[in-house]
Amino acid sequence: MSYWIDEFLKVANNTESPDVYFEWAGVSIVAGVLQRKPYFILNEFNIYPNLYVAIVGPPGCRKGAPIRTAKKYLNRLGINLAADSITKEQLYNDMNLTRFEKDGNKFEGSFGALSILTPDDLGGSPDTAQTANDMVEGTFSALSLISSELATFLNTGDDKFFTVLTEWFDCEEDWKYKTKNKGSNSIKNVWFNILGAITPKLIGSTLSATAFGSGLMSRFLFIYASKKSKIIMMDTDSIVGGSKDMSVDNRAKFEELIDELSRIQMIRGRFLMEVDAFKVYTKWRLSNENDPPFGNNPHFEHYIDRRPTHLIKLALIFACMRSDTTPEHQVITLTDLTRAIQMLHKAEDKMGLTFRGIGEYDKAKSIAKLIRIMVGKNTPETIDKVTGEVTEEVLVKTPINELFALFLNEMSYTDFTAIVNSCVMGKIFKKYVNKTSGLEKVCFNEEMRKVFDRGEI
């Protein structure tokens, strides 16, 4: 038993992009080929394997490589992709054109056909027959967005557009929209999948309060990294006399991965969860309610409620990419769920950093910048390696007037001292005053390091 993503990552790691970017690109590729075909029922609602994944990091983080890789795989398999820059009306039209309708034992659509197994193909057992019938009787419209400039796509429309994306994430069965000249239209069983790259700065300038209030942001998984993972000079086959073995091996591996994705693409119907996996899910769910991540970070208030849905979607994707999944045995195993939990938690460890500097307070960005500066001034020796306590003597204390030089173009000295004092009052900074000269110095409070690393400040 193996997982498609493990073989995918062996090929994809020959880049400077953070590994976590390619991990989520991998699951987004699998989601893209599955579309609306497999599902899991959670509290009477169907959960489908679509994700909204935003790869987040500053410029130079190599966000583009996983995006290009995902497009390469999905284009090869003929998956319907939305354009990065597109009007709302054209997007709705493209979604409508992807409609697959049952014709015999296939779903026929404007972009091609999908074969589907009948109850007889599955051996005629009651459970599998019902699974096949669920799909044979249905139609769906499926579209994926793979974008290196997610901000461009999100700027497509107004606040109403964010509401549309919210509804599409939930895969509404009968989604209606109005056109300027043709009245009201309806799309049956929508399914939308997003993998896009964006910087934290553009998140702040692109997304309005409506994006958070409508619930759209709670449906996104923000995969954050602060820098590239490594430096790779070039492939050996780009050097005169260099070996071409790696390129040949990678092309062969790519074809193998495409073949396996073709098998995964045929998976459809209802999945159940193993009892052992259900026990772990129950424990995880109670922990989510009683001890949720992100502390008091207001940007994740609605995400916590959406978190179980994200986990089930991810576990369903893992179940589909498992090599021993068959039409007769479509289950989410303990291993599937465990891997989904580990992957989600790993992403959440840095997810809070996405929104640092975004807030209603007009100086929020300046406060975030100041905190980053002060954090960077402290050294690893700040923490005593034996006792684990903060060593006050080596804390880097900086005069407030020297810090202000970095903010001359942003605010007055009065406003600057006000935000410094706010950080002191919030125990983010420590302040030291020279009794003789009256000179005030501040340093980052190392006791807040874990809170900072989680993105809560």
C-alpha angles and dihedrals in degrees: 000000000000140000126241092226093060092061090042092056092052088063097036098054093080091092137080093244119114111265091237090063092057093044090060093040086057095053090044090055091052091046088051094057095042094054114166096329105098121045145170125216114230116180092337094311125107114239114204128196100254123124138191103216122178116191104211132192143116121278113291094035092117094243093153099065097070090044093054090045093052091050090050093056097041094045090052090055094046096245114170109253128190120227118256092231111041140138120248091244093052091048091054090047092050090051090051092050092057092064113138117203129188114259112169107310095339139074106234121201142162090264099046142287138296121206117226131197119238125218089260091053088055094053097263098267114154096243097046092040090056090048091054093045091053089061099036091059095048140080128198144182117221132186134164130203116208106178135170088194106047091165089063091055094045090051088059093098149000132271090294088062090059088055090052091053089049091054093046092053088058090053096232115210097221112022116183130196137172127233128205097245108012104053122226125352133187133212119199121225102349121203123186130179127189134196112168142153125229140157123240089243092056091048088059094048098039106045121069129202087265090064088060096037094049091055096245094124092052088060094055124087107212111207106197131193127165100208145003116283101233146337119264116185100198143303115282092239089066090065123080107259091008123144118269094192095101094052092048091048092047093051090050091047090049090056091049090051091049091051091052091047088054088058091047089049090065094058113112141152137049124334124204128203124241116242094244090051091048090055091053091045090052091053091046092048093052089050089051090055098043102034110019122182126251096047110223097343102142093205090070098046093109095032091068090061090047094046097092089054091052090051094050092048091051093046090050090053091050090049090053094048092050110111096226096054109121134174088256094051112039105157140137104237130203089256091053092050094044092053090048091052092048093048093047094047092048090054092045092055089073101022094097091063088070093076100039107136095018115116147113093261108096092226096049094110092048092050091051090050092050093050092050090052093051094045089054092054095064119084133217088256088070088087117063106238093213105041099023089227126134113264105218095194095067098043108121106240115195127193111247092229090057091052091051089065087072091057102043093118095046109051148345123277089251092056091045095053088048093058091043090054089047089057090049092050089049090052091241091116133032119219127213124190124198105228092209104044099022090229111159122216131180136195136183114271104238090203086074094054096105091047089052093048090054090054095243091128 
